[in-house]
Amino acid sequence: MPRTYFSPEIKQQALALVLDDHLTVAGAAQQVGCSVNALHHWLKKHRQQQAAAESPTFVPVNIIDAPHSPVEIVVPNGITIRLTDASPRYIAELLHALVPC
């Protein structure tokens, strides 16, 4: 049986039917004309790409000699942490605590 190729637009449409419109995988697959297994594969790949895009980025931090310099940390979810009077050791411990294990 020949292999069927689907355009990126068809794949996006199928993903949107499942993720946005909350159709079942079987229903979405039937609507776009692909197999259930193919759609499961596309969903898995999509979720892996999403997870990779949301993974933390490590930025080198140089702690200067000034023991109590103001520091502002912006985490990926948009929360801003402002430390006006913190020691370098405290800042290092806080950064370590913010990194998911």
Biopython code that builds the backbone (N, CA, C, O; Angstrom):
import numpy as np
from Bio.PDB.StructureBuilder import StructureBuilder

atoms = [
    (1, "MET", "N", (0.856, -1.174, 0.000)),
    (1, "MET", "CA", (0.000, 0.000, 0.000)),
    (1, "MET", "C", (0.902, 1.238, 0.000)),
    (1, "MET", "O", (1.815, 1.329, 0.820)),
    (2, "PRO", "N", (0.660, 2.183, -0.901)),
    (2, "PRO", "CA", (1.513, 3.375, -0.971)),
    (2, "PRO", "C", (1.322, 4.265, 0.259)),
    (2, "PRO", "O", (0.243, 4.334, 0.847)),
    (3, "ARG", "N", (2.387, 4.926, 0.612)),
    (3, "ARG", "CA", (2.374, 5.819, 1.767)),
    (3, "ARG", "C", (1.724, 7.154, 1.377)),
    (3, "ARG", "O", (2.006, 7.691, 0.306)),
    (4, "THR", "N", (0.875, 7.675, 2.225)),
    (4, "THR", "CA", (0.206, 8.950, 1.967)),
    (4, "THR", "C", (0.927, 10.053, 2.731)),
    (4, "THR", "O", (1.225, 9.910, 3.917)),
    (5, "TYR", "N", (1.199, 11.133, 2.052)),
    (5, "TYR", "CA", (1.836, 12.287, 2.679)),
    (5, "TYR", "C", (0.802, 13.388, 2.855)),
    (5, "TYR", "O", (-0.038, 13.617, 1.985)),
    (6, "PHE", "N", (0.877, 14.063, 3.994)),
    (6, "PHE", "CA", (-0.055, 15.133, 4.300)),
    (6, "PHE", "C", (0.714, 16.441, 4.413)),
    (6, "PHE", "O", (1.813, 16.486, 4.965)),
    (7, "SER", "N", (0.128, 17.486, 3.891)),
    (7, "SER", "CA", (0.773, 18.801, 3.940)),
    (7, "SER", "C", (0.799, 19.300, 5.386)),
    (7, "SER", "O", (0.015, 18.849, 6.221)),
    (8, "PRO", "N", (1.704, 20.233, 5.671)),
    (8, "PRO", "CA", (1.724, 20.826, 7.013)),
    (8, "PRO", "C", (0.388, 21.479, 7.384)),
    (8, "PRO", "O", (0.005, 21.499, 8.554)),
    (9, "GLU", "N", (-0.315, 22.010, 6.384)),
    (9, "GLU", "CA", (-1.607, 22.645, 6.655)),
    (9, "GLU", "C", (-2.637, 21.618, 7.137)),
    (9, "GLU", "O", (-3.404, 21.888, 8.061)),
    (10, "ILE", "N", (-2.649, 20.446, 6.507)),
    (10, "ILE", "CA", (-3.585, 19.385, 6.910)),
    (10, "ILE", "C", (-3.233, 18.903, 8.319)),
    (10, "ILE", "O", (-4.123, 18.666, 9.135)),
    (11, "LYS", "N", (-1.940, 18.760, 8.604)),
    (11, "LYS", "CA", (-1.518, 18.330, 9.939)),
    (11, "LYS", "C", (-1.948, 19.353, 10.986)),
    (11, "LYS", "O", (-2.452, 18.984, 12.047)),
    (12, "GLN", "N", (-1.750, 20.650, 10.687)),
    (12, "GLN", "CA", (-2.156, 21.703, 11.615)),
    (12, "GLN", "C", (-3.660, 21.696, 11.822)),
    (12, "GLN", "O", (-4.140, 21.897, 12.937)),
    (13, "GLN", "N", (-4.409, 21.463, 10.740)),
    (13, "GLN", "CA", (-5.868, 21.408, 10.849)),
    (13, "GLN", "C", (-6.286, 20.260, 11.767)),
    (13, "GLN", "O", (-7.163, 20.421, 12.615)),
    (14, "ALA", "N", (-5.646, 19.094, 11.587)),
    (14, "ALA", "CA", (-5.971, 17.934, 12.426)),
    (14, "ALA", "C", (-5.624, 18.204, 13.888)),
    (14, "ALA", "O", (-6.398, 17.867, 14.784)),
    (15, "LEU", "N", (-4.461, 18.812, 14.129)),
    (15, "LEU", "CA", (-4.061, 19.141, 15.501)),
    (15, "LEU", "C", (-5.048, 20.123, 16.128)),
    (15, "LEU", "O", (-5.423, 19.977, 17.291)),
    (16, "ALA", "N", (-5.465, 21.119, 15.355)),
    (16, "ALA", "CA", (-6.408, 22.113, 15.867)),
    (16, "ALA", "C", (-7.758, 21.475, 16.206)),
    (16, "ALA", "O", (-8.400, 21.856, 17.184)),
    (17, "LEU", "N", (-8.180, 20.514, 15.402)),
    (17, "LEU", "CA", (-9.448, 19.847, 15.691)),
    (17, "LEU", "C", (-9.399, 19.132, 17.038)),
    (17, "LEU", "O", (-10.383, 19.119, 17.778)),
    (18, "VAL", "N", (-8.251, 18.539, 17.350)),
    (18, "VAL", "CA", (-8.121, 17.816, 18.617)),
    (18, "VAL", "C", (-7.853, 18.778, 19.770)),
    (18, "VAL", "O", (-8.519, 18.712, 20.803)),
    (19, "LEU", "N", (-6.880, 19.672, 19.596)),
    (19, "LEU", "CA", (-6.436, 20.513, 20.711)),
    (19, "LEU", "C", (-7.354, 21.703, 20.970)),
    (19, "LEU", "O", (-7.572, 22.074, 22.124)),
    (20, "ASP", "N", (-7.893, 22.304, 19.917)),
    (20, "ASP", "CA", (-8.714, 23.505, 20.094)),
    (20, "ASP", "C", (-10.214, 23.204, 20.106)),
    (20, "ASP", "O", (-10.961, 23.736, 20.927)),
    (21, "ASP", "N", (-10.640, 22.336, 19.176)),
    (21, "ASP", "CA", (-12.064, 22.034, 19.061)),
    (21, "ASP", "C", (-12.488, 20.837, 19.901)),
    (21, "ASP", "O", (-13.674, 20.518, 19.977)),
    (22, "HIS", "N", (-11.526, 20.176, 20.531)),
    (22, "HIS", "CA", (-11.767, 19.050, 21.441)),
    (22, "HIS", "C", (-12.476, 17.870, 20.778)),
    (22, "HIS", "O", (-13.262, 17.172, 21.417)),
    (23, "LEU", "N", (-12.195, 17.654, 19.505)),
    (23, "LEU", "CA", (-12.691, 16.457, 18.839)),
    (23, "LEU", "C", (-11.867, 15.271, 19.304)),
    (23, "LEU", "O", (-10.731, 15.440, 19.747)),
    (24, "THR", "N", (-12.417, 14.092, 19.210)),
    (24, "THR", "CA", (-11.629, 12.899, 19.507)),
    (24, "THR", "C", (-10.602, 12.721, 18.402)),
    (24, "THR", "O", (-10.762, 13.244, 17.299)),
    (25, "VAL", "N", (-9.552, 11.981, 18.708)),
    (25, "VAL", "CA", (-8.528, 11.709, 17.704)),
    (25, "VAL", "C", (-9.151, 10.970, 16.520)),
    (25, "VAL", "O", (-8.840, 11.258, 15.365)),
    (26, "ALA", "N", (-10.016, 10.033, 16.815)),
    (26, "ALA", "CA", (-10.666, 9.274, 15.739)),
    (26, "ALA", "C", (-11.532, 10.193, 14.874)),
    (26, "ALA", "O", (-11.513, 10.082, 13.649)),
    (27, "GLY", "N", (-12.275, 11.080, 15.488)),
    (27, "GLY", "CA", (-13.134, 11.997, 14.740)),
    (27, "GLY", "C", (-12.337, 12.963, 13.883)),
    (27, "GLY", "O", (-12.688, 13.217, 12.731)),
    (28, "ALA", "N", (-11.262, 13.501, 14.447)),
    (28, "ALA", "CA", (-10.415, 14.436, 13.696)),
    (28, "ALA", "C", (-9.712, 13.719, 12.546)),
    (28, "ALA", "O", (-9.605, 14.259, 11.445)),
    (29, "ALA", "N", (-9.235, 12.505, 12.803)),
    (29, "ALA", "CA", (-8.563, 11.734, 11.755)),
    (29, "ALA", "C", (-9.524, 11.456, 10.601)),
    (29, "ALA", "O", (-9.148, 11.567, 9.435)),
    (30, "GLN", "N", (-10.734, 11.105, 10.921)),
    (30, "GLN", "CA", (-11.728, 10.831, 9.886)),
    (30, "GLN", "C", (-12.038, 12.103, 9.086)),
    (30, "GLN", "O", (-12.209, 12.050, 7.868)),
    (31, "GLN", "N", (-12.108, 13.230, 9.773)),
    (31, "GLN", "CA", (-12.452, 14.482, 9.109)),
    (31, "GLN", "C", (-11.371, 14.934, 8.124)),
    (31, "GLN", "O", (-11.693, 15.460, 7.059)),
    (32, "VAL", "N", (-10.088, 14.736, 8.466)),
    (32, "VAL", "CA", (-9.022, 15.182, 7.557)),
    (32, "VAL", "C", (-8.551, 14.069, 6.625)),
    (32, "VAL", "O", (-7.809, 14.324, 5.677)),
    (33, "GLY", "N", (-8.983, 12.831, 6.894)),
    (33, "GLY", "CA", (-8.636, 11.727, 6.003)),
    (33, "GLY", "C", (-7.317, 11.041, 6.285)),
    (33, "GLY", "O", (-6.698, 10.483, 5.380)),
    (34, "CYS", "N", (-6.882, 11.077, 7.538)),
    (34, "CYS", "CA", (-5.650, 10.380, 7.904)),
    (34, "CYS", "C", (-5.992, 9.240, 8.857)),
    (34, "CYS", "O", (-7.136, 9.102, 9.288)),
    (35, "SER", "N", (-5.004, 8.436, 9.178)),
    (35, "SER", "CA", (-5.238, 7.351, 10.124)),
    (35, "SER", "C", (-5.140, 7.870, 11.555)),
    (35, "SER", "O", (-4.540, 8.912, 11.817)),
    (36, "VAL", "N", (-5.731, 7.131, 12.453)),
    (36, "VAL", "CA", (-5.661, 7.485, 13.877)),
    (36, "VAL", "C", (-4.210, 7.434, 14.344)),
    (36, "VAL", "O", (-3.769, 8.293, 15.107)),
    (37, "ASN", "N", (-3.473, 6.430, 13.888)),
    (37, "ASN", "CA", (-2.062, 6.306, 14.283)),
    (37, "ASN", "C", (-1.243, 7.499, 13.806)),
    (37, "ASN", "O", (-0.377, 7.987, 14.532)),
    (38, "ALA", "N", (-1.512, 7.972, 12.585)),
    (38, "ALA", "CA", (-0.779, 9.132, 12.067)),
    (38, "ALA", "C", (-1.055, 10.357, 12.926)),
    (38, "ALA", "O", (-0.136, 11.106, 13.259)),
    (39, "LEU", "N", (-2.310, 10.561, 13.283)),
    (39, "LEU", "CA", (-2.663, 11.726, 14.100)),
    (39, "LEU", "C", (-2.061, 11.619, 15.495)),
    (39, "LEU", "O", (-1.621, 12.625, 16.052)),
    (40, "HIS", "N", (-2.032, 10.432, 16.064)),
    (40, "HIS", "CA", (-1.364, 10.254, 17.364)),
    (40, "HIS", "C", (0.112, 10.613, 17.250)),
    (40, "HIS", "O", (0.670, 11.232, 18.156)),
    (41, "HIS", "N", (0.745, 10.234, 16.155)),
    (41, "HIS", "CA", (2.164, 10.559, 15.928)),
    (41, "HIS", "C", (2.356, 12.069, 15.831)),
    (41, "HIS", "O", (3.290, 12.617, 16.417)),
    (42, "TRP", "N", (1.477, 12.743, 15.092)),
    (42, "TRP", "CA", (1.574, 14.201, 14.957)),
    (42, "TRP", "C", (1.371, 14.897, 16.295)),
    (42, "TRP", "O", (2.044, 15.883, 16.595)),
    (43, "LEU", "N", (0.435, 14.379, 17.106)),
    (43, "LEU", "CA", (0.204, 14.961, 18.431)),
    (43, "LEU", "C", (1.418, 14.796, 19.327)),
    (43, "LEU", "O", (1.803, 15.721, 20.042)),
    (44, "LYS", "N", (2.014, 13.624, 19.287)),
    (44, "LYS", "CA", (3.199, 13.368, 20.105)),
    (44, "LYS", "C", (4.335, 14.301, 19.699)),
    (44, "LYS", "O", (5.006, 14.877, 20.556)),
    (45, "LYS", "N", (4.549, 14.448, 18.402)),
    (45, "LYS", "CA", (5.610, 15.324, 17.903)),
    (45, "LYS", "C", (5.328, 16.776, 18.281)),
    (45, "LYS", "O", (6.236, 17.503, 18.684)),
    (46, "HIS", "N", (4.074, 17.195, 18.153)),
    (46, "HIS", "CA", (3.686, 18.561, 18.517)),
    (46, "HIS", "C", (3.957, 18.827, 20.004)),
    (46, "HIS", "O", (4.506, 19.868, 20.363)),
    (47, "ARG", "N", (3.569, 17.886, 20.855)),
    (47, "ARG", "CA", (3.773, 18.058, 22.306)),
    (47, "ARG", "C", (5.250, 18.081, 22.662)),
    (47, "ARG", "O", (5.655, 18.824, 23.557)),
    (48, "GLN", "N", (6.067, 17.278, 21.976)),
    (48, "GLN", "CA", (7.507, 17.298, 22.214)),
    (48, "GLN", "C", (8.104, 18.642, 21.815)),
    (48, "GLN", "O", (8.968, 19.173, 22.513)),
    (49, "GLN", "N", (7.646, 19.192, 20.694)),
    (49, "GLN", "CA", (8.137, 20.500, 20.252)),
    (49, "GLN", "C", (7.715, 21.595, 21.218)),
    (49, "GLN", "O", (8.485, 22.516, 21.493)),
    (50, "GLN", "N", (6.498, 21.498, 21.733)),
    (50, "GLN", "CA", (6.025, 22.472, 22.716)),
    (50, "GLN", "C", (6.858, 22.406, 23.988)),
    (50, "GLN", "O", (7.241, 23.435, 24.544)),
    (51, "ALA", "N", (7.135, 21.189, 24.443)),
    (51, "ALA", "CA", (7.930, 21.015, 25.663)),
    (51, "ALA", "C", (9.342, 21.543, 25.469)),
    (51, "ALA", "O", (9.907, 22.155, 26.376)),
    (52, "ALA", "N", (9.913, 21.312, 24.295)),
    (52, "ALA", "CA", (11.261, 21.796, 24.024)),
    (52, "ALA", "C", (11.296, 23.315, 23.985)),
    (52, "ALA", "O", (12.266, 23.930, 24.429)),
    (53, "ALA", "N", (10.246, 23.914, 23.458)),
    (53, "ALA", "CA", (10.186, 25.375, 23.385)),
    (53, "ALA", "C", (10.017, 25.996, 24.763)),
    (53, "ALA", "O", (10.429, 27.136, 24.977)),
    (54, "GLU", "N", (9.425, 25.278, 25.691)),
    (54, "GLU", "CA", (9.176, 25.802, 27.028)),
    (54, "GLU", "C", (10.251, 25.427, 28.031)),
    (54, "GLU", "O", (10.163, 25.805, 29.199)),
    (55, "SER", "N", (11.265, 24.689, 27.596)),
    (55, "SER", "CA", (12.310, 24.277, 28.531)),
    (55, "SER", "C", (13.130, 25.487, 28.960)),
    (55, "SER", "O", (13.295, 26.433, 28.189)),
    (56, "PRO", "N", (13.638, 25.459, 30.171)),
    (56, "PRO", "CA", (14.369, 26.623, 30.679)),
    (56, "PRO", "C", (15.668, 26.854, 29.918)),
    (56, "PRO", "O", (16.318, 25.912, 29.463)),
    (57, "THR", "N", (16.024, 28.105, 29.792)),
    (57, "THR", "CA", (17.285, 28.490, 29.182)),
    (57, "THR", "C", (18.202, 28.947, 30.297)),
    (57, "THR", "O", (17.826, 29.777, 31.125)),
    (58, "PHE", "N", (19.391, 28.408, 30.315)),
    (58, "PHE", "CA", (20.341, 28.763, 31.354)),
    (58, "PHE", "C", (21.211, 29.913, 30.867)),
    (58, "PHE", "O", (21.796, 29.859, 29.786)),
    (59, "VAL", "N", (21.281, 30.934, 31.674)),
    (59, "VAL", "CA", (22.063, 32.114, 31.349)),
    (59, "VAL", "C", (23.153, 32.241, 32.393)),
    (59, "VAL", "O", (22.868, 32.202, 33.590)),
    (60, "PRO", "N", (24.411, 32.394, 31.957)),
    (60, "PRO", "CA", (25.474, 32.552, 32.949)),
    (60, "PRO", "C", (25.282, 33.843, 33.741)),
    (60, "PRO", "O", (24.907, 34.878, 33.192)),
    (61, "VAL", "N", (25.544, 33.758, 35.019)),
    (61, "VAL", "CA", (25.393, 34.902, 35.904)),
    (61, "VAL", "C", (26.732, 35.170, 36.562)),
    (61, "VAL", "O", (27.322, 34.283, 37.178)),
    (62, "ASN", "N", (27.205, 36.391, 36.428)),
    (62, "ASN", "CA", (28.424, 36.805, 37.111)),
    (62, "ASN", "C", (28.027, 37.654, 38.305)),
    (62, "ASN", "O", (27.355, 38.674, 38.157)),
    (63, "ILE", "N", (28.438, 37.235, 39.470)),
    (63, "ILE", "CA", (28.136, 37.989, 40.684)),
    (63, "ILE", "C", (29.277, 38.953, 40.912)),
    (63, "ILE", "O", (30.427, 38.547, 41.076)),
    (64, "ILE", "N", (28.950, 40.236, 40.921)),
    (64, "ILE", "CA", (29.984, 41.249, 41.083)),
    (64, "ILE", "C", (30.300, 41.426, 42.562)),
    (64, "ILE", "O", (29.587, 40.919, 43.428)),
    (65, "ASP", "N", (31.363, 42.143, 42.834)),
    (65, "ASP", "CA", (31.834, 42.304, 44.215)),
    (65, "ASP", "C", (30.875, 43.090, 45.100)),
    (65, "ASP", "O", (30.880, 42.913, 46.318)),
    (66, "ALA", "N", (30.067, 43.939, 44.520)),
    (66, "ALA", "CA", (29.131, 44.707, 45.336)),
    (66, "ALA", "C", (28.150, 43.730, 45.986)),
    (66, "ALA", "O", (27.323, 43.141, 45.289)),
    (67, "PRO", "N", (28.225, 43.546, 47.313)),
    (67, "PRO", "CA", (27.442, 42.504, 47.972)),
    (67, "PRO", "C", (25.937, 42.748, 47.971)),
    (67, "PRO", "O", (25.172, 41.799, 48.144)),
    (68, "HIS", "N", (25.495, 43.964, 47.787)),
    (68, "HIS", "CA", (24.061, 44.228, 47.880)),
    (68, "HIS", "C", (23.575, 45.078, 46.710)),
    (68, "HIS", "O", (22.975, 46.134, 46.912)),
    (69, "SER", "N", (23.828, 44.625, 45.516)),
    (69, "SER", "CA", (23.357, 45.326, 44.323)),
    (69, "SER", "C", (21.911, 44.942, 44.046)),
    (69, "SER", "O", (21.521, 43.799, 44.281)),
    (70, "PRO", "N", (21.110, 45.882, 43.550)),
    (70, "PRO", "CA", (19.733, 45.527, 43.182)),
    (70, "PRO", "C", (19.731, 44.518, 42.023)),
    (70, "PRO", "O", (20.520, 44.624, 41.085)),
    (71, "VAL", "N", (18.828, 43.546, 42.117)),
    (71, "VAL", "CA", (18.740, 42.494, 41.109)),
    (71, "VAL", "C", (17.278, 42.334, 40.705)),
    (71, "VAL", "O", (16.381, 42.402, 41.545)),
    (72, "GLU", "N", (17.049, 42.123, 39.415)),
    (72, "GLU", "CA", (15.702, 41.863, 38.915)),
    (72, "GLU", "C", (15.761, 40.565, 38.105)),
    (72, "GLU", "O", (16.567, 40.433, 37.184)),
    (73, "ILE", "N", (14.903, 39.618, 38.460)),
    (73, "ILE", "CA", (14.840, 38.325, 37.775)),
    (73, "ILE", "C", (13.455, 38.211, 37.151)),
    (73, "ILE", "O", (12.445, 38.360, 37.838)),
    (74, "VAL", "N", (13.408, 37.944, 35.837)),
    (74, "VAL", "CA", (12.140, 37.751, 35.140)),
    (74, "VAL", "C", (12.086, 36.290, 34.728)),
    (74, "VAL", "O", (12.908, 35.835, 33.933)),
    (75, "VAL", "N", (11.116, 35.552, 35.268)),
    (75, "VAL", "CA", (10.976, 34.129, 34.961)),
    (75, "VAL", "C", (10.081, 33.969, 33.740)),
    (75, "VAL", "O", (9.313, 34.876, 33.418)),
    (76, "PRO", "N", (10.168, 32.814, 33.045)),
    (76, "PRO", "CA", (9.446, 32.631, 31.781)),
    (76, "PRO", "C", (7.941, 32.868, 31.846)),
    (76, "PRO", "O", (7.349, 33.247, 30.836)),
    (77, "ASN", "N", (7.303, 32.662, 32.993)),
    (77, "ASN", "CA", (5.854, 32.880, 33.063)),
    (77, "ASN", "C", (5.501, 34.348, 33.272)),
    (77, "ASN", "O", (4.331, 34.683, 33.454)),
    (78, "GLY", "N", (6.518, 35.239, 33.249)),
    (78, "GLY", "CA", (6.271, 36.669, 33.326)),
    (78, "GLY", "C", (6.390, 37.268, 34.710)),
    (78, "GLY", "O", (6.309, 38.488, 34.856)),
    (79, "ILE", "N", (6.577, 36.454, 35.724)),
    (79, "ILE", "CA", (6.715, 36.973, 37.080)),
    (79, "ILE", "C", (8.079, 37.637, 37.223)),
    (79, "ILE", "O", (9.094, 37.092, 36.791)),
    (80, "THR", "N", (8.092, 38.804, 37.825)),
    (80, "THR", "CA", (9.332, 39.537, 38.055)),
    (80, "THR", "C", (9.644, 39.529, 39.543)),
    (80, "THR", "O", (8.789, 39.831, 40.375)),
    (81, "ILE", "N", (10.878, 39.181, 39.860)),
    (81, "ILE", "CA", (11.338, 39.165, 41.254)),
    (81, "ILE", "C", (12.370, 40.280, 41.385)),
    (81, "ILE", "O", (13.382, 40.280, 40.683)),
    (82, "ARG", "N", (12.115, 41.225, 42.281)),
    (82, "ARG", "CA", (13.049, 42.333, 42.504)),
    (82, "ARG", "C", (13.673, 42.194, 43.894)),
    (82, "ARG", "O", (12.979, 42.125, 44.908)),
    (83, "LEU", "N", (14.976, 42.155, 43.903)),
    (83, "LEU", "CA", (15.719, 42.063, 45.157)),
    (83, "LEU", "C", (16.547, 43.334, 45.291)),
    (83, "LEU", "O", (17.490, 43.549, 44.528)),
    (84, "THR", "N", (16.196, 44.175, 46.259)),
    (84, "THR", "CA", (16.912, 45.436, 46.405)),
    (84, "THR", "C", (18.105, 45.321, 47.337)),
    (84, "THR", "O", (19.030, 46.130, 47.263)),
    (85, "ASP", "N", (18.095, 44.332, 48.207)),
    (85, "ASP", "CA", (19.180, 44.208, 49.172)),
    (85, "ASP", "C", (19.405, 42.727, 49.463)),
    (85, "ASP", "O", (18.919, 42.207, 50.468)),
    (86, "ALA", "N", (20.139, 42.052, 48.588)),
    (86, "ALA", "CA", (20.361, 40.615, 48.760)),
    (86, "ALA", "C", (21.832, 40.293, 48.547)),
    (86, "ALA", "O", (22.495, 40.874, 47.688)),
    (87, "SER", "N", (22.322, 39.366, 49.338)),
    (87, "SER", "CA", (23.714, 38.950, 49.211)),
    (87, "SER", "C", (23.868, 38.051, 47.976)),
    (87, "SER", "O", (22.896, 37.431, 47.546)),
    (88, "PRO", "N", (25.060, 37.975, 47.409)),
    (88, "PRO", "CA", (25.292, 37.086, 46.263)),
    (88, "PRO", "C", (24.941, 35.635, 46.569)),
    (88, "PRO", "O", (24.431, 34.926, 45.702)),
    (89, "ARG", "N", (25.207, 35.190, 47.787)),
    (89, "ARG", "CA", (24.886, 33.811, 48.157)),
    (89, "ARG", "C", (23.374, 33.576, 48.125)),
    (89, "ARG", "O", (22.914, 32.547, 47.629)),
    (90, "TYR", "N", (22.605, 34.526, 48.651)),
    (90, "TYR", "CA", (21.144, 34.403, 48.643)),
    (90, "TYR", "C", (20.620, 34.367, 47.207)),
    (90, "TYR", "O", (19.742, 33.567, 46.884)),
    (91, "ILE", "N", (21.153, 35.226, 46.358)),
    (91, "ILE", "CA", (20.725, 35.262, 44.957)),
    (91, "ILE", "C", (21.034, 33.932, 44.277)),
    (91, "ILE", "O", (20.206, 33.413, 43.527)),
    (92, "ALA", "N", (22.211, 33.379, 44.531)),
    (92, "ALA", "CA", (22.576, 32.092, 43.937)),
    (92, "ALA", "C", (21.631, 30.985, 44.411)),
    (92, "ALA", "O", (21.211, 30.146, 43.614)),
    (93, "GLU", "N", (21.298, 30.981, 45.697)),
    (93, "GLU", "CA", (20.355, 29.983, 46.229)),
    (93, "GLU", "C", (18.964, 30.155, 45.632)),
    (93, "GLU", "O", (18.286, 29.170, 45.341)),
    (94, "LEU", "N", (18.535, 31.401, 45.448)),
    (94, "LEU", "CA", (17.225, 31.655, 44.858)),
    (94, "LEU", "C", (17.188, 31.166, 43.411)),
    (94, "LEU", "O", (16.221, 30.522, 43.004)),
    (95, "LEU", "N", (18.223, 31.462, 42.635)),
    (95, "LEU", "CA", (18.274, 30.998, 41.249)),
    (95, "LEU", "C", (18.264, 29.477, 41.177)),
    (95, "LEU", "O", (17.616, 28.895, 40.308)),
    (96, "HIS", "N", (18.971, 28.848, 42.077)),
    (96, "HIS", "CA", (18.997, 27.381, 42.117)),
    (96, "HIS", "C", (17.595, 26.830, 42.425)),
    (96, "HIS", "O", (17.184, 25.815, 41.862)),
    (97, "ALA", "N", (16.876, 27.502, 43.315)),
    (97, "ALA", "CA", (15.528, 27.057, 43.677)),
    (97, "ALA", "C", (14.534, 27.264, 42.537)),
    (97, "ALA", "O", (13.554, 26.526, 42.431)),
    (98, "LEU", "N", (14.775, 28.256, 41.687)),
    (98, "LEU", "CA", (13.853, 28.528, 40.580)),
    (98, "LEU", "C", (13.985, 27.547, 39.430)),
    (98, "LEU", "O", (13.069, 27.416, 38.617)),
    (99, "VAL", "N", (15.116, 26.855, 39.351)),
    (99, "VAL", "CA", (15.350, 25.915, 38.249)),
    (99, "VAL", "C", (14.631, 24.613, 38.567)),
    (99, "VAL", "O", (14.910, 23.994, 39.594)),
    (100, "PRO", "N", (13.698, 24.178, 37.696)),
    (100, "PRO", "CA", (12.987, 22.914, 37.963)),
    (100, "PRO", "C", (13.930, 21.728, 37.878)),
    (100, "PRO", "O", (14.818, 21.669, 37.027)),
    (101, "CYS", "N", (13.714, 20.800, 38.771)),
    (101, "CYS", "CA", (14.561, 19.601, 38.805)),
    (101, "CYS", "C", (14.100, 18.567, 37.813)),
    (101, "CYS", "O", (14.701, 17.497, 37.711)),
]
sb = StructureBuilder()
sb.init_structure("model")
sb.init_model(0)
sb.init_chain("A")
sb.init_seg("    ")
for serial, (resi, resn, name, xyz) in enumerate(atoms, 1):
    if name == "N":
        sb.init_residue(resn, " ", resi, " ")
    sb.init_atom(name, np.array(xyz, "f"), 0.0, 1.0, " ", f" {name:<3s}", serial, name[0])
structure = sb.get_structure()
